[in-house]
Amino acid sequence: MAQDIRQLFENEQKVSKDTMPKGHEARFLQKLDRELPAPPKQSVFTFLNIAASVVILIGLSFGAYKFLDTNPDNPIGTEVVETEKESPLGKLSPELKKVEDYYLANINLELSKIEVTPETKELFEGYLERLEELNKEYELLSQELTKSGPTEQTINASIENLKLRLNLMYRLKEKLNELKNDTNQLEQIQA
């Protein structure tokens, strides 16, 4: 039963000397193509889709930035006191920071409520000049507080400056109301 391997190889060589039928290779390649999937073709649209997505994302980001911009040009009479930068009072203690924020918020609120008319423009500008002087003094106090450290005098002077600015806004509001009432009374008398 056992066959000699040498004989099997000799017989095999005789079979292999035979030639393959014509077109065998072409038929084999066709069968191979049908059985194996073709590599996916990368379309130009894929690249364009990615590019369009990037352009849309950049456009939306820019639009959101412009929409949420917190520093639009302020019209006259709505000048805002800066509260964003870290103040020396805020660095000292949270309570002083709360006091400072309270005064600055009220100053800004009163400024935003004021309506400037041509008749009251001169009065308003005079108060704004005084408010600007107080802002400069407050900056000097803040610098002094930073340089020489916290002292009771500089802390009290800073808080008094904030109080004075708020009182100045209240006085401006009262003066504008008085002018408005006087104008209304004058119009009623003339009518």
Secondary structure, DSSP 8 states (H G I E B T S, - for coil): ----HHHHHHHHHHHHTS---TTHHHHHHHHHHHHS-------HHHHHHHHHHHHHHHHHHHHHHHHT-S-----TT-------S--HHHHH-HHHHHHHHHHHHHHHHHHHH----TTTHHHHHHHHHHHHHHHHHHHHHHHHHHHH---HHHHHHHHHHHHHHHHHHHHHHHHHHHHHHHHHHHHHHH-
